[in-house]
Amino acid sequence: MIGAAGIDLLSTAAIRDPHTPLRRMREQDEVLWSTRHKCWVLTGHAAVDAAFRDKRLSAARGMAAFRSRLQKRHADLVRNALELLDGWMLFNDPPAHTRLRDPVRRAFSLRVVQALAPRIEQRVGVLLDACDAETDLVSGFAQPLTAGIIGDLLGIDDEARAFVHQWTRDFGQLIYGVSSREDGFATAIARAGDEFRARMAPLIEAQEAAVDGNLIARVKAASQAFDWTPSELLGAVSMLLFAGHDTTSALIASATRVAAGDARVREALRGDEASAASAVEELLRIEGPSKTFVRVAPDAHERGGHHIAAGDTLWLSVLGANRDPNVFAAPDIIDPARDPNPHLGFGGGIHFCLGAALARLEARIALGSLWRRFPDLRIAVADSALRWHPGVVDRSLVALPVQLNRAT
């Protein structure tokens, strides 16, 4: 058997089941040098949580190096795509991170999110009404739901919204780095950058800055105090559109897969708001859409009894941390009433996900409505036949074929 340090986290087996190899790595050392990936892999809850909050680690360095390499090889082709990253706070450190985050935080308040509940319920109902007895829950429900909601929030019309799914898959190759062929990779992200600029730049430019308008208008108004460039505003909108669609649809699909095999989870999701919310937190812990966050060490330091050299890359494994037995009793068992539940599904520190409240709300309403409407829903294929998108950063199903029987 290959030692824990030699495990390939991008192998077919690890993409299908990342939890087993991550458990092996964590059992050897929660801060482990991967000889296969040439980076440090952090799998313990304490180690990952501390790394999220550690100012010695950079979220910007890794993406900056990647952008530099890509520009050297495909400068003209990918220019528009790379410019979108100017507005992505995820790939920036303070003070740039603060400058990019504050306007979005001010515009994307909890009050704004909570006001979306009736609209989410309405969209969920329409989509469930339209579902066939046999359907793909990813393309037939989760993706159109999240694309519709983030489109409503941003003030994007249905025609412009239609391109969201393919755009997120193309642009995801830049964010997640999932393509094995560099030519196909560059072409896909170039298409994503060009199409987003063509469709969205005129809409954003025409939008009047207003604190009581849609999210684009509110972000535009809040950003004026921070002297954002047009590229930063366009990039911030791309980040909101991508994160608001891709990760939440992945959560809904993965959560449905888990709930289909556990009656207690289904009962909790169909129950009152508190029990459903608790179940969503546990689903985020046990099979959330975020696998890994990447950081770089600008300077040498000690971590977990190891010497981290300047320039070393660190993979912060959220999936590993969320099943750490030092924090979670029976970590591989789903407990919809788990309390406390300090999972790291939304990251941590200054990069904690600004869209967490919206993701929680959408998941609670969508999953509760789904299981009330279709209490006998079952997955139409064997679990081993389900395909997952490859990559180290995200965990999302390609499709989830289900059979639906309406409640009588």
N, C-alpha and C positions, 0 to 999 in steps of 0.2 A: 504494500500500500504506500502511496505517495505521502510523504510527511506533510504536516499542516502548512509549513512554509511554502511548499511547492504546489499547493492547490490552485487550480485554474478557476477563478470565479466567473470566467466567461465561457466555460465549457457548456455543452448542451445540457449535461446533467445538472450543473450548477445554476443555469438559467431556469430550468424547470423547478429545481428545489435548492434554493440558496441556503436554506436554514441548516441543513446537515453539515455542509462544509464550514459554514460560519461557526457552528457549535464546536467543531473540531479545532478550529483556529483559536476560539476563545478559551477552550479548555487547556490549550498549550500556553497561551499568553494573550492577554487582552490588548497588548501592544506588540504586534508581531511583524517582523520584516518578511515580506513576501518575496521569495526568490523568483517566483513566477512573474509577478507584476512589477518588481523593482520599486516597491513602495512600502510604507508602513500601513498595516491594516489594523484599525482599532475596532474591537468588537465588544468590549465591556461597557456597561452603562456609565460607570463613573468616568472611564477614560474618554468616551465620546462626549458626554455632557461637559466635561472639563475642557475638551478641545474646542467645542462650540464657543466657549466663553474666553478662550485664551487669546489675548492680543498679540502673542508671539507668532500666531499663525495667520496666513494671508489667504483670503478667498480670491484675490485679484491676480496673484502671481501666475497660477496655473493657466488661467484663461489668457493672460497677456502673452505668455510663451506660445500657447497654441495659436493665437491670432497671428503672431509674428511668423510662425512656420507656414501657416495657411496663406498669408499675404505674399510670401516669397514665391510660392508655387502657383497661386491662382489669383494674383492681385486684382486684375480687372474683373474677373468672373464673380468674385464673392464680395466685392466692395459694399454693395447695399446690405447684404446680410450681416457683415461684420459691423457696419455702422449702427445697426439696430441694437447691438450689445452695449452701445454707449449709454443707453438708458436702463440697463439691467443692474439694479443695485446688488443683486446676488454676486456679481463678479467684481465688486469694488470693496475696498477697505476704507475706513474713516480717514480723512474727512469727506472724501467723495461719496462714500456710502451714505453718510448722514444727509448730505445735500440732495441725493437722489431719493432717499426713503421718506424724508419728512413731508414733502408735498403729497405723496401718495397716501401716507398714513393719515394726513389731515382730511383728504378727500374721501378716503375709504373707511369711514367710521363705522362703529358697531350699529349706530342708528340707521345708517344707510343699508347695511346688510339685513337687519331685522325687518326693514320695510319691504324686503323682497319676498317674504314668506308667501303671501297670497299669489304672487306671480309664479313662484316655483310650484306651488300646489296646482295652479291652473295648467301649467305646461306639463307637469307630471301626468295629470289626468288625461290630457289630450293625447300624449304619447302612449300611455297604457291602453287607451281606447283603440288606438290604431294598431296595436301589436297583433300579429297573427298567432295562431296556436303554436306554431314553431317559428322561432325568431332568434336572431343574434342579438343578445342583450346589449352588446357593445355598440354596434352600428345602429340598432333599432331603438335604443332607449338612452343609454348613458351618454353617448356622444352628442346626439341632438339636444338632449336636455341641457348639458353644461354649455354647449355652444350657444344655445338660445338664451340662457340666463346671462352669461357674460356679455353677449351681444346686446341684450336689453339694458344691462348696466352701463355699457359704453355708448349706447345710442347708435348702434350699427344696424342698418336696415337688413331685411331678409336677403336681398340680393347680394350685398357685400358679405353677409354672414355665411353664405353657402360655401365659401372657399375655406372656412376655418379648419375643417378636419384635415384636408390634404395639406394645408399650410403647416399645421402643427406637426404632422408626420415628417414633412420635409425639413422644417426648421429644427425639429427634434434631433435630427442627425448632427446638427451643430451643437446643440445643448447637451445631448447625451453621448454623441460620438459612437453611433451604432453601426455604421457602414463599414464593411470590410474592403470595399473597393474605393480607392481615393478618387477616381474619375467620377464614379456615380455619386459619391459623397459631395464633391464640389458642385456638380450639376444640380443636385437636389437643393442644396442650401442657397445656391445662386438663384434658382427659381423662386424659392421662398422669400429671399430678400427683395428681389425685383417685383414680385407680385404684391407683397405687402406694401412697399413704397407706392406702387401705382394705384392700389385701391384705397389705402388708408391716409396717405399724406394729404390729398385734397380734402378729405373729410375732416381731418384734424385742423388743417389750416383754416377751413371755413367755420369751424366751431368757435363760437364766442366764449371767452372765458367767463364763467359764472359759478358762483358758490352754490347755487341752487339748481344747476343744470344736471346733465348726465355726468358720468364719471370722467369722461374726457374733458368736459367743460370745467369740472371742479379741479381736476389735476392741473389743467392749463392755468387756471386762476391761481392755485396755490404755488405753482412753479415760478411764477413771475418774481416772487421775492427771492428766488434762488438763482435767477438769471440762467435758466435752462436754455440750451441751444435747441433748434428745431429737431436735430438728430436725437437729442436726449429725450425729447417729448415723444417722438415717434417710437423710439426704443422702449420707453416706459409703457406705452400703449401695447406694444408687441408682447412685453413681459406679462402684462395683465391678461391679455387675450390668451396667451399660451398657457400660463399657470391656471387661469380660471377654467380652461377647457380640458386640458390634457390630464392633469393630476387628479382632478375630481372625478372625471369619467372612469379613470383607472380604479379609483377607490370604490366606486359604486359596483363595478363589475367584479372586482376581487372579493368584495364583501358579500355579494350575492353568491358567489361560489362557496365561500365559507359557511354562510347561513344555510345553504341548501343541505348541508350535512350536519346541522346542529339545531335541534328543535328549541333549545333554550334561547338561542340567539334569535330565531324567528319570532318566538313569543315576545321577547323583549322589544324587538323592532316594531311589532304590532301594538305594543302596549302604550302607556302614557309617555309624555314627552321626556320625563326624567329617565325612565328605563330605556327608552330608545336612544337617548343621548349617551347613556352609559355604554350601551352595546356598540355604538359607533366608535367610542373611544377605544374599546377593546379590539374592534376590527382594525382600527388604525394601528394598534400595537402589533397584532398578530400577523397582519398581511397588508400593511400600508403601501402606498404607491412609491414612496421614497426609499431607495435602497442605500445609497451612499452619497455623502457630501465630500467634496475634494478640497483639501487645503495644502498649502506649501509653507515650509519653514524658511523664512528669509535668513534667519540666523540659527546657528547651532544652539542646542539646549538639551537638557535631560528630560525624559518623559517615560514614566513607568519603568524606571530602572534601565533605560536604554539611552544611548547617545544619538540624538537626532542631528544629522549634519545639515549645514546650510544648503538649501536647495532641495532637500528631500521632500517628496510628496507623501501626504497622509490621506488614506481613505477612511472616512468616518462612517462605519457601518451602522446605520440606524436599525436595520433588521437584526443584526447581531445584538446590539444594545437592548432592543426591545424584548429579547428573550433571555436576558441575563438572569440566571437563577439567584444571584445575590440581591436582586431587586424585586423580581416577580416570582411568587410561589407558583410551582407547576407551570413554568413559562410556556410550554408547548401546548397547554390546555387552554381553550378559550373559555373565559368566564365573563359573561355579559354584565355581571354586577361587580366586577373587580374594583376595589376601592381600598387604598389609593391606586392610581394608574398613571405613574409619571413617565409615560412613553415619550419618545423623542420623534414621533412621526412628522412633526412640523419643524424639525430642526431645533435650534436653540440660540441663546445669546442675541446679538444684534441682528442676526439673520433669521430670527424666528419668522415663520411665514405670515405675511400680512393678510393673506386670504384664508387663514385658518377658520375664522368664524363663518365665512361663506361656505367653505367646504363642509364643515360640520352641519350647517343648516340644510344644504342641498342633500347630503347623504342621509340625514335623518328623515327628511320628508320623502325622498325618493324611495328609500329602502322600506320605510313603513308602509307607504302606499302600495308598493310592489307586492309585499307579502300579505297585505290585507286583501288586495284584489286577486292575487293568485297564490292562495295558501298551499296549493299542491304543486307549485313550480318545481321542476326537476331539471338537472343538467342533462342535456340530450346525448352527451358523449362521455366516454370514460375520462377520468381526470388525467390519465397519462396521455390522452389525445389532445388535450388543450395546449395551445401554443402561446408562448410568452415572447414579448419583444426582447431581443438581445440587448445587453448593455449593463454597465455596472452601476449606473446612477438611478434608473427608474425600474419599477416592477409593474408591468401592465400586460393584460391579456390581449392577444390579437383579436380574438373573438370568444364569445361565450354562448354557444348554441343552447337554447332552453326550450322546454315544452311547457306550455301554459294551460292551466285549467281554471276557468273563472270561478270565483266563489258564488254559490247559489243562495 
